[in-house]
Amino acid sequence: MDYKKIISAMTLEEKASLCSGRDFWRTKAVKSQKIPEIMVSDGPHGLRKCQNSEDHTGNFESVKAVCFPAACATAASFDRSLLTKMGKAIGTECQAEGVATILGPAVNIKRSPLCGRNFEYFSEDPLLATELSGAFIKGVQSRNVGTSIKHFAANNQETRRLTISAEADERTLREIYLAAFEGAVKNAKPWTVMCSYNRINGLHASENKTYLTDILRSEWGFDGVVMSDWGAVNDRVKGLAAGLDLEMPGSYGINDREIIEAVRSGSLSEKTLDHAVERILAWIDKYESKKQKDVKWDKEGDHELAGKIEEESAILLKNEGAVLPLDRNDTIAIIGKFAKSPRYQGGGSSHINSSKVTSFMDAAKGKGHELLYADGYELDREEPDRTLITKAVNAAKKSDVAVVFAGLPDIFESEGYDRSHMKLPENQNTLIEEILKVQPNVVVVLHNGSAVEMPWVKEVKGIFEMYLGGQNVGTAEYNLLFGKANPSGRLPETLPVKLSDNPSYLNFPGDRERVRYAEGVFVGYRYYDTKEMEVLFPFGHGLSYTTYKYSNLKVSKRKIKSTDNLTVSVDVTNIGRMAGKEVVQIYVSPPAGKVPRPVHELRGFEKVSLRAGETKTVTFEFTSRAFAYWDTEKHDWRVDPGEYVIEAGSSSRDIKYTKKITIDAAAKDAYIITENTCFGDLMEKPELEEALKPLICSYLHIDKKEKRKAGDLVNDKMTRELLRYSPLRGVISLGDGLYDHEKLARAIKELQSKV
């Protein structure tokens, strides 16, 4: 298709019309140029193709499809290949249903446990988020179906999400919130990017040229379509000029007419409009040119795949006294309505009309177990029901072990609003407490989209975190609880002891106008680990039914330049009796530098499958980015020289082995000295000792005839502390009168010549 030729033949009205949707799910056709409409659909974890063109909130029934585990669960797999496999399955469903692009994945950072949409997001860590989302994108697009990575950017809450301004500094955005998108955009090349509702430092994301064009296109090389989130457009003309190609849904022609008028008045270049149209045409053509007809998809096969994915994603948080796996010969109390009617997905635009649902009780049926079931609680009320609790306690008394299926009801978390607390419903906590009084062997199986407080954590013997595990969650639960599958999920977020421990606690969700990201880069484990704070369970944590041993940590070089790559390898051995999968995590701990940095950051991870007794070597390749932070003076990534520590472990708090490396500066930084440069900063530079001595003497009122050596002044502890934060200009007002501005300028020039 010759896009430029087509555009030249289009009227201004036709070009403007192509830049907005026909309805909630379809683009507009241009009949004169034989440009067809295409359809998009919700569903980061499954296909939500709506029959009703006006439905965007999940209120109307969509086509039957398979609900895979949500991102909160699949992120716990730490498995790129698994996300690619899931993406391929969803891509095939899209082809079968005539959907050109699926609206996902959602990669926004879990800044606060209270965000109502955390179940759709991967992690508090940008590396994990960008790697897994990239793998998903590759899977979907291998079926010639597009993805729309979202919500770009800093969409980390639901409260006032259409108008709130996310106030974050450049370094925080670059290292945390943009980094979650960057790797996926660069490496997986999604067909589209969806901009977020919110403002970023005062300016709507939908008209923010810095992000939509300068960073996304010019810096990262994105060449696809930028579309709006549904209703995110504030000023259509400004948005188009900033790089927003497609408004979704349409505005009944209102904004199309604004584009036309802006071009005619000269306030908007028609070339800008043409560029947007060309990108939209390329997107349509990419799908239409390879659209498959009569594609069949296997709902039952995808249902089984959903269960396998959840098996790989579920996290065994606690297993005291090897209470798990369950003994099939024991009498087991199964307590909680989620055992029969599991909560397996979140609410809002991603809600799937599931083809079928398999609960734990469904999966256990006919397997010959002696199971005593009790409801335990109601889902539509929080107050404890003493009758239900009594029945549950009686079942627990008669059993060898009690398994309580707990979690958050639908109303507790959804798109559209944030949670107000991290607690489970009161009736569930009370139920667990009462069961613990009569049964020492208690296992809790959790169904939730984000972190919850666990007041009973030290008393129960086992805890499984299933997150929102998709429509076949029951099969995964059965296989994991009875040892038919070995748990291998790891926490993609830190679970704090209580809500007030979270670094965003005092600044979430903000006021009517803005939310301050005052914690900066100290999000999740970056905060908890740096502060050495007690947590419920750390980032990366997860247990297994077997045991792994780490050994032989190696680095390719012990000394590198800041521009060099580094190879790291470590051996992992399964020293248990059961095959399993370990998630090897590599963290990098930086030296003290000129900016505060987390004590360590995840820079590599790999899930490795090991038979009993088997050893494998896991290898990682790191570029300079693994050691870098964002320099706000240079507006670029920077690697400071010094000693770094490579850490290999199974969580951010379980580091098995470390190796130190030294990084030399690739080039000498330009160091600018001004009147406001502090004495202490210059005293750290030996080459300035002699030139600095007269200024120090003047500032301290020391007669230069005294025989004290400059070295004595520099090395004297009290002197250093006094001068550390004193600017050079202090010699004028606080010194002995020997320096004025002119003489100080000459002294600074001399100092500058020596650095």
C-alpha positions in Angstrom: 0.0 0.0 0.0 1.4 3.4 -1.0 0.4 5.4 2.0 1.6 8.8 0.7 -0.3 8.3 -2.5 -3.5 7.5 -0.7 -3.0 10.5 1.7 -2.5 12.8 -1.3 -5.9 11.7 -2.7 -7.8 12.1 0.6 -9.7 15.2 1.5 -8.9 17.1 4.6 -12.2 15.9 6.1 -11.3 12.3 5.4 -7.9 12.6 6.9 -9.3 14.2 10.1 -12.0 11.5 10.3 -9.4 8.7 10.3 -7.9 10.1 13.5 -10.9 9.1 15.7 -13.0 6.0 16.3 -16.3 5.3 14.6 -17.5 3.9 17.9 -16.1 2.4 21.1 -14.2 -0.4 19.3 -13.8 0.4 15.6 -11.8 2.9 13.6 -13.5 4.7 10.7 -13.4 3.4 7.1 -12.7 5.7 4.2 -14.7 4.3 1.4 -13.3 6.5 -1.4 -9.8 5.1 -0.7 -11.0 1.5 0.1 -9.6 1.9 3.7 -11.5 -0.6 5.9 -12.4 -0.2 9.6 -10.6 -2.4 12.1 -11.6 -3.5 15.6 -9.8 -3.3 18.9 -10.7 -5.0 22.1 -10.0 -4.9 25.8 -8.1 -7.7 27.5 -4.6 -7.8 28.9 -5.4 -11.3 30.1 -8.0 -12.4 27.7 -10.3 -11.3 24.9 -13.2 -9.0 25.8 -14.8 -8.5 22.5 -18.0 -6.5 23.1 -21.1 -7.1 21.0 -22.5 -3.7 22.2 -20.5 -0.9 20.5 -21.1 1.5 23.4 -19.8 -0.8 26.1 -16.4 0.1 27.6 -16.8 -0.7 31.2 -17.8 -4.4 31.1 -21.5 -3.8 31.8 -22.7 -5.7 28.7 -21.9 -9.3 27.9 -18.9 -9.9 25.6 -18.2 -13.0 23.5 -17.3 -16.1 25.4 -13.5 -16.3 25.8 -10.8 -17.7 28.0 -9.8 -15.7 31.1 -6.1 -16.3 31.7 -4.4 -15.3 34.9 -4.2 -11.5 35.4 -0.9 -9.7 35.3 -0.6 -9.7 39.1 -0.4 -13.5 38.8 1.6 -14.0 35.6 4.2 -11.5 36.8 4.9 -14.0 39.6 6.0 -16.6 37.1 9.1 -14.6 36.3 8.9 -16.5 33.0 9.2 -14.8 29.7 8.5 -17.9 27.6 5.3 -18.5 29.6 4.1 -14.9 28.8 4.9 -15.4 25.1 2.9 -18.6 25.1 -0.1 -16.9 26.7 0.3 -14.0 24.2 0.2 -16.5 21.3 -3.0 -18.0 22.6 -4.7 -14.7 23.0 -3.5 -13.6 19.6 -5.1 -16.6 18.0 -8.4 -15.8 19.7 -8.2 -12.3 18.3 -7.6 -13.6 14.8 -10.6 -15.9 15.1 -12.8 -13.1 16.3 -11.6 -10.5 13.8 -9.9 -8.2 16.4 -6.9 -6.3 15.0 -5.4 -5.1 18.3 -5.8 -6.1 21.9 -5.6 -3.3 24.4 -2.7 -4.4 26.6 -0.4 -5.2 28.3 -0.7 -2.8 31.2 2.7 -2.1 32.6 2.2 0.7 35.1 4.2 0.4 38.3 2.6 -0.8 41.5 3.4 2.4 43.5 0.8 1.7 46.2 -0.9 -1.5 47.3 -4.2 0.5 47.2 -4.3 1.1 43.4 -7.6 -0.4 42.3 -6.1 -1.6 39.1 -3.0 -3.3 40.5 -4.4 -6.6 39.3 -3.8 -5.6 35.7 -0.2 -4.4 36.4 2.9 -6.6 36.6 5.2 -5.3 39.3 6.8 -2.6 41.5 10.0 -3.3 39.6 10.4 -1.8 36.0 12.7 -4.5 34.8 10.3 -7.3 35.6 7.4 -5.3 34.1 9.1 -4.4 30.9 10.6 -7.9 30.3 7.4 -9.8 30.9 5.2 -7.3 28.9 7.7 -7.5 26.1 7.4 -11.3 26.0 3.6 -11.0 26.0 3.7 -8.5 23.1 5.9 -10.8 21.0 3.5 -13.7 21.5 0.4 -11.7 20.5 2.0 -10.1 17.5 3.5 -13.4 16.3 -0.2 -14.0 15.3 -0.3 -10.8 13.3 -2.5 -9.1 15.9 -1.4 -5.8 17.4 -1.0 -4.9 21.1 -1.4 -1.5 22.8 1.0 -1.2 25.7 -0.6 1.1 28.3 -1.1 3.5 30.1 1.7 5.8 29.1 2.6 7.2 31.6 2.5 7.5 35.4 -1.0 6.1 35.7 -0.6 4.6 39.2 -4.0 5.2 40.8 -7.7 5.3 40.0 -8.6 8.3 42.2 -9.2 11.3 39.9 -7.4 9.4 37.2 -8.8 11.6 34.4 -7.6 14.8 35.8 -4.9 14.2 38.5 -1.4 15.5 37.9 1.4 13.0 38.7 4.1 15.2 40.1 7.4 13.3 39.7 11.0 14.5 39.0 12.9 13.5 35.9 15.0 10.9 37.5 12.1 9.1 39.1 10.2 9.0 35.8 13.2 7.7 33.9 14.3 5.1 36.3 10.9 3.7 37.4 7.9 4.8 35.5 9.2 5.2 32.0 11.6 2.3 32.4 8.6 -0.1 32.7 7.7 0.9 29.1 11.1 1.4 27.6 12.5 -2.1 27.1 9.2 -3.4 25.8 8.8 -0.6 23.3 12.4 -0.9 22.1 12.7 -4.7 21.9 9.1 -6.0 21.4 7.9 -3.1 19.2 4.2 -3.0 20.0 2.0 -1.8 17.2 0.4 0.8 19.3 0.9 2.7 22.6 -2.0 4.0 24.6 -1.5 7.3 26.4 -2.9 7.6 30.0 -5.7 9.8 31.3 -3.7 11.7 33.9 -1.5 14.8 33.6 2.3 14.5 34.1 3.7 17.5 35.9 0.7 19.6 35.0 0.3 18.7 31.3 -2.1 16.0 30.1 -0.4 12.9 28.8 -2.6 13.1 25.7 -0.9 16.4 24.6 2.5 15.9 26.1 5.1 16.1 23.3 8.0 15.4 25.6 6.6 11.8 26.2 4.6 11.1 23.0 7.2 12.3 20.5 10.6 13.3 22.0 11.0 10.2 24.2 8.7 7.6 22.7 9.5 8.3 19.0 12.7 10.2 18.7 14.6 8.5 21.6 13.1 5.0 21.7 12.4 4.6 18.0 8.7 3.8 18.3 7.0 4.0 14.8 3.5 2.8 15.5 0.2 4.5 16.4 -0.3 6.4 19.6 -3.9 6.2 20.7 -5.7 7.8 23.6 -7.2 5.9 26.5 -11.0 6.1 26.2 -11.9 9.7 26.9 -8.4 10.8 27.7 -8.3 13.6 25.1 -8.3 17.1 26.6 -7.4 19.3 23.6 -7.5 17.3 20.3 -5.5 19.8 18.3 -2.8 20.1 20.9 -2.8 16.3 21.2 -2.3 15.8 17.5 0.5 18.3 17.4 2.1 16.5 20.4 2.0 13.1 18.7 -1.5 11.6 19.6 -2.6 9.9 16.3 -5.9 8.3 17.2 -8.6 9.5 19.6 -10.7 6.7 21.0 -13.6 6.6 21.0 -14.9 9.2 18.6 -16.4 12.5 19.7 -19.3 12.4 17.2 -17.3 14.5 14.8 -16.7 17.4 17.2 -12.9 17.0 17.5 -12.6 16.1 13.8 -14.0 19.5 13.0 -11.5 21.1 15.4 -8.7 19.5 13.5 -10.1 20.7 10.1 -10.5 24.2 11.4 -7.0 24.2 12.9 -5.4 23.1 9.6 -7.4 25.7 7.6 -6.5 28.5 10.0 -2.8 27.5 9.9 -2.6 26.8 13.7 -1.9 23.1 12.8 0.3 22.0 10.0 -1.3 19.6 7.6 1.9 17.7 7.5 1.4 16.8 11.2 -2.0 15.5 10.3 -0.6 13.6 7.3 2.1 11.9 9.5 -0.7 10.7 11.9 -2.8 9.4 9.1 0.2 7.6 7.6 0.8 5.8 10.8 -2.8 4.8 11.2 -2.9 3.5 7.6 0.2 1.4 8.2 -1.4 -0.1 11.3 -4.6 -1.0 9.5 -2.6 -2.4 6.6 -0.4 -4.5 8.8 -3.4 -6.3 10.1 -5.5 -6.4 6.9 -2.7 -7.6 4.7 -2.2 -10.8 6.7 -5.7 -11.2 8.2 -6.5 -14.9 8.6 -9.9 -16.2 7.7 -11.8 -19.1 9.3 -9.3 -19.3 12.2 -10.4 -21.9 14.8 -9.4 -21.7 18.4 -9.5 -24.3 21.0 -11.4 -23.0 24.1 -10.8 -26.2 26.0 -7.1 -26.2 25.1 -6.7 -22.6 26.2 -8.6 -23.4 29.4 -6.0 -26.0 30.2 -3.2 -23.6 29.3 -4.7 -21.0 31.7 -4.4 -23.6 34.5 -0.8 -24.5 33.6 0.1 -20.8 33.6 -1.4 -20.4 37.0 0.6 -23.4 38.3 3.8 -21.6 37.3 2.6 -18.3 38.8 1.2 -19.3 42.2 3.5 -18.4 45.2 4.1 -20.6 48.2 4.7 -18.0 50.8 5.0 -20.2 53.9 5.3 -23.9 54.5 6.1 -24.4 58.2 6.7 -28.0 59.2 6.2 -29.1 55.6 2.4 -29.0 56.0 2.3 -29.0 52.2 1.8 -30.8 50.0 -1.3 -32.3 51.5 -1.5 -36.0 52.2 -4.3 -37.5 50.1 -5.0 -40.0 52.9 -5.8 -37.2 55.5 -9.2 -35.8 56.3 -9.1 -32.2 55.0 -11.4 -29.4 55.9 -12.0 -27.1 52.8 -13.3 -23.8 54.1 -14.4 -20.7 52.3 -16.7 -19.8 49.4 -13.7 -19.2 47.1 -13.1 -23.0 47.1 -16.4 -23.3 45.2 -16.7 -19.9 43.5 -13.2 -18.5 43.1 -12.4 -14.9 42.5 -10.1 -15.2 39.5 -10.3 -11.9 37.7 -10.7 -8.2 38.4 -13.5 -5.8 37.6 -13.8 -3.1 34.9 -12.7 -3.0 31.3 -10.7 -6.2 31.4 -13.5 -8.4 32.7 -13.8 -11.6 30.6 -17.0 -13.5 29.8 -15.3 -16.8 30.7 -16.0 -19.9 28.6 -16.0 -22.0 31.8 -14.7 -21.8 35.4 -13.0 -24.6 37.3 -12.9 -24.2 41.1 -10.8 -26.2 43.6 -13.9 -28.3 44.5 -14.5 -29.0 40.8 -10.9 -30.1 40.3 -11.0 -32.3 43.4 -14.3 -34.0 42.6 -14.0 -37.8 42.1 -10.4 -37.9 43.2 -11.2 -40.0 46.3 -10.3 -37.4 49.0 -12.1 -37.1 52.3 -13.0 -33.4 52.1 -15.2 -31.6 54.6 -16.5 -28.4 53.1 -17.9 -25.3 54.9 -18.7 -21.9 53.5 -17.2 -20.0 56.4 -18.2 -16.5 55.3 -20.5 -14.5 53.0 -19.1 -12.6 50.1 -21.7 -9.8 50.1 -21.1 -8.7 53.7 -18.1 -8.2 55.9 -19.6 -9.0 59.3 -18.8 -12.5 60.7 -21.6 -14.9 60.5 -21.4 -17.0 63.7 -23.4 -19.9 62.2 -21.1 -20.2 59.3 -18.0 -19.9 61.5 -19.3 -22.6 63.9 -19.9 -25.0 61.0 -16.4 -24.3 59.7 -14.8 -24.8 63.1 -16.6 -28.1 63.5 -15.2 -29.2 60.1 -11.7 -28.1 61.1 -11.9 -30.1 64.4 -12.7 -33.3 62.6 -9.8 -32.9 60.1 -6.1 -33.4 60.0 -5.6 -30.1 58.3 -7.8 -27.1 57.4 -7.4 -25.2 54.1 -9.0 -21.8 54.1 -9.8 -20.2 50.8 -9.8 -16.5 51.4 -9.3 -13.2 49.5 -10.8 -10.0 48.4 -14.4 -10.0 47.1 -15.1 -8.3 43.7 -16.2 -5.0 45.3 -12.9 -4.6 47.1 -10.8 -3.8 44.0 -11.7 -2.8 40.5 -10.8 -0.3 37.8 -12.4 3.0 38.6 -11.6 3.4 42.3 -8.8 2.7 44.8 -8.9 0.7 47.9 -9.0 2.5 51.2 -7.1 -0.2 53.2 -5.2 -3.4 52.8 -7.3 -5.6 55.0 -9.2 -8.8 54.2 -12.9 -8.7 55.1 -13.4 -8.9 58.8 -15.5 -12.1 58.5 -12.5 -13.9 56.8 -9.9 -12.8 59.4 -12.3 -13.8 62.2 -12.9 -17.2 60.6 -9.1 -17.9 60.4 -8.6 -16.9 64.0 -11.4 -19.2 65.2 -10.1 -22.1 63.2 -6.6 -21.7 64.6 -8.1 -22.2 68.1 -9.0 -25.8 67.2 -6.7 -26.8 64.4 -2.9 -26.3 64.5 -2.5 -27.3 60.8 -4.0 -24.4 58.9 -3.2 -23.4 55.3 -4.6 -20.2 53.7 -5.1 -19.9 50.0 -5.4 -16.3 48.9 -7.3 -14.8 45.9 -6.5 -11.1 45.5 -5.2 -8.6 43.0 -2.8 -6.8 45.3 -1.1 -7.0 48.6 -3.2 -7.7 51.8 -2.4 -7.6 55.5 -2.1 -11.0 57.2 -2.6 -10.6 61.0 -2.5 -14.4 61.3 0.7 -14.9 59.3 2.8 -16.2 62.2 0.1 -18.7 63.3 -0.9 -20.5 60.1 1.5 -23.1 58.8 1.0 -22.6 55.1 0.1 -19.7 52.7 -0.4 -19.9 49.0 -0.8 -16.6 47.1 -2.8 -17.3 44.0 -3.5 -13.7 43.1 -6.2 -13.6 40.4 -5.5 -16.9 38.7 -7.8 -17.1 35.7 -10.8 -19.3 35.0 -8.9 -22.6 35.6 -7.5 -21.5 39.0 -9.0 -24.5 40.7 -7.0 -27.0 38.7 -3.8 -25.2 39.6 -4.8 -25.1 43.3 -5.5 -28.8 43.4 -2.3 -29.7 41.7 -0.2 -27.5 43.9 -1.8 -28.3 47.2 -1.5 -32.1 46.6 2.0 -31.9 45.2 1.2 -32.8 41.6 2.9 -29.6 40.6 5.8 -27.9 42.4 5.3 -24.2 43.2 7.7 -21.9 41.4 6.1 -18.4 41.6 7.9 -15.5 43.2 6.6 -12.3 44.5 6.6 -9.5 41.9 5.9 -7.0 44.7 6.9 -6.6 48.4 4.2 -7.4 50.9 4.4 -4.9 53.7 3.4 -5.6 57.2 0.9 -2.8 57.2 -0.3 -0.1 54.8 1.6 2.8 56.6 4.9 1.1 55.9 4.4 1.8 52.1 6.7 4.6 50.9 3.8 6.4 49.1 1.6 6.3 52.2 1.6 10.0 53.0 1.3 11.0 49.3 -1.4 8.7 47.9 -3.8 9.4 46.3 -3.0 13.2 46.6 -5.3 16.1 46.7 -7.9 17.3 44.1 -5.2 18.6 41.7 -2.0 16.6 42.1 -0.3 13.6 43.6 3.3 14.0 44.7 5.7 11.1 44.0 7.8 12.3 47.0 9.4 8.9 47.5 11.2 9.3 44.2 13.0 6.2 43.0 12.5 4.5 46.4 9.5 2.4 45.3 8.8 -1.1 46.7 11.8 -3.1 47.7 14.1 -0.2 46.8 12.6 1.5 49.8 12.1 -1.4 52.2 15.5 -2.9 51.7 17.4 0.4 51.8 15.6 1.2 55.0 16.1 -2.3 56.4 12.4 -2.4 57.3 10.6 -5.5 58.4 8.3 -6.8 55.7 5.7 -9.5 55.5 7.4 -11.2 52.6 10.1 -9.6 50.4 10.2 -9.0 46.7 11.2 -12.1 44.8 10.2 -14.5 47.6 8.7 -17.9 47.0 9.1 -21.4 48.3 9.3 -24.8 46.6 8.8 -28.4 47.5 12.4 -29.0 46.8 15.6 -27.2 47.7 18.1 -25.3 45.6 21.8 -24.6 46.2 23.8 -21.8 44.6 27.5 -22.0 43.9 30.3 -20.8 41.6 29.2 -17.2 41.1 31.5 -15.7 38.4 32.0 -12.4 36.7 33.8 -12.0 33.3 36.0 -9.2 34.7 36.7 -7.8 38.1 37.5 -4.4 36.6 35.6 -2.7 33.8 35.1 0.6 32.2 31.7 2.3 32.5 31.0 1.5 28.8 31.9 -2.2 29.0 29.5 -5.2 29.2 29.8 -7.7 32.0 28.9 -11.4 32.0 27.7 -13.0 35.2 27.1 -16.7 35.8 26.1 -18.8 38.7 25.5 -22.5 39.2 22.2 -23.7 40.6 21.6 -27.3 41.9 18.4 -29.0 42.8 19.4 -30.9 46.0 15.9 -32.2 46.7 14.0 -35.2 45.5 11.5 -33.5 43.3 11.9 -31.7 40.0 11.2 -27.9 40.2 11.9 -24.5 38.9 14.1 -21.9 40.6 14.0 -18.1 39.8 17.6 -16.9 39.9 17.7 -13.1 40.6 20.7 -10.8 40.1 20.9 -7.5 42.0 23.4 -4.8 41.7 24.5 -2.7 44.7 26.1 0.6 43.8 28.8 2.6 45.6 28.0 5.8 47.4 27.7 8.6 44.9 26.5 12.1 44.4 22.8 11.0 44.4 20.9 8.7 46.8 20.5 5.3 45.3 18.7 2.1 46.5 20.8 -0.4 48.3 20.4 -2.7 45.4 18.2 -3.1 42.2 17.1 -6.1 40.2 19.2 -6.2 37.0 18.6 -9.8 35.8 16.3 -12.8 36.4 15.9 -16.2 34.9 13.6 -19.1 35.6 15.5 -22.4 35.3 14.0 -26.0 35.3 15.9 -28.6 37.3 15.5 -32.3 37.8 16.3 -33.7 41.2 20.1 -33.6 41.5 20.6 -31.6 38.4 22.9 -28.6 38.1 22.7 -25.8 35.5 24.8 -22.7 34.9 22.7 -19.6 34.5 24.3 -16.8 32.6 23.5 -13.1 32.4 24.8 -10.4 30.1 24.8 -6.8 31.4 25.3 -3.6 29.6 26.3 -0.3 31.3 22.6 0.3 32.0 22.7 -2.2 34.8 25.0 0.1 36.8 23.5 3.4 35.7 21.2 6.0 37.1 19.6 9.0 35.4 21.7 12.2 35.7 19.4 15.2 35.8 22.2 17.6 34.9 23.2 15.7 31.8 19.7 14.4 31.0 21.2 11.0 30.3 22.2 7.8 31.9 25.3 7.9 34.1 27.6 5.3 35.6 29.7 6.5 38.5 33.1 4.9 39.0 33.6 2.8 42.1 33.1 -0.6 43.6 29.8 -2.4 42.8 28.5 -5.6 44.3 26.9 -8.3 42.1 24.4 -10.2 44.2 22.9 -13.6 43.3 19.9 -14.8 45.2 16.3 -16.1 45.4 14.8 -12.9 46.7 15.8 -9.3 47.5 16.3 -10.4 51.1 17.8 -13.9 50.3 21.2 -13.2 48.7 23.2 -16.3 48.4 26.6 -15.1 47.0 28.2 -11.8 46.0 31.1 -10.6 43.9 32.7 -7.2 43.8 33.7 -5.4 40.7 35.3 -2.1 40.1 34.1 0.3 37.4 36.5 3.0 36.1 35.2 6.3 34.7 35.2 6.1 30.9 36.1 9.8 30.7 36.8 12.6 33.0 33.6 14.6 33.8 33.6 18.3 33.2 33.5 19.8 36.7 32.2 23.3 36.9 33.2 25.5 39.9 31.2 28.5 40.9 30.9 30.8 43.9 28.3 28.4 45.2 30.5 25.3 45.0 31.1 24.0 48.5 34.6 23.8 50.1 34.0 20.2 51.1 33.4 19.1 47.5 36.7 20.6 46.4 38.6 19.2 49.4 37.9 15.8 48.1 40.1 16.5 45.1 43.8 16.2 45.9 44.9 18.1 42.9 43.2 21.3 44.3 44.9 21.2 47.7 47.5 24.0 47.2 45.2 26.3 45.2 42.4 25.9 47.8 44.7 26.6 50.8 44.5 30.5 50.6 40.7 30.4 50.4 40.5 28.1 53.4 42.9 30.2 55.4 40.9 33.4 54.6 37.6 31.7 55.5 38.9 30.4 58.8 40.8 33.6 59.6 44.1 31.7 59.7 47.2 33.9 59.2 48.9 32.6 56.1 52.2 33.0 57.8 51.3 30.2 60.1 53.2 27.0 59.3 50.1 24.7 59.2 50.3 22.7 56.1 47.4 22.6 53.6 47.3 18.9 54.2 46.7 19.5 57.9 43.7 21.7 57.1 42.3 19.3 54.6 42.7 16.3 56.9 41.5 17.9 60.1 38.1 16.4 60.9 36.6 19.4 62.5 37.8 21.6 59.7 36.3 19.3 57.1 33.0 19.2 58.8 32.9 23.0 59.1 33.7 23.5 55.5 31.7 20.6 54.0 28.7 22.6 53.0 30.2 26.1 53.1 30.2 27.8 49.7 33.2 29.6 48.3 31.4 32.9 48.4 31.5 32.7 52.2 35.1 34.1 52.0 33.6 37.5 51.0 31.2 37.9 53.9 32.6 35.6 56.5 36.3 35.6 55.7 39.1 37.9 56.8 38.4 40.6 54.2 41.1 39.5 51.7 38.6 38.5 49.0 36.1 40.4 47.0 34.1 39.1 44.0 36.9 39.9 41.5 39.6 38.3 43.5 37.4 35.2 44.2 36.7 34.9 40.4 40.4 34.8 39.8 40.8 32.1 42.5 38.0 30.1 41.0 39.6 30.3 37.5 42.8 28.9 38.9 40.9 26.1 40.6 39.0 25.3 37.4 42.3 25.0 35.5 43.4 22.2 37.7 40.4 19.9 37.5 
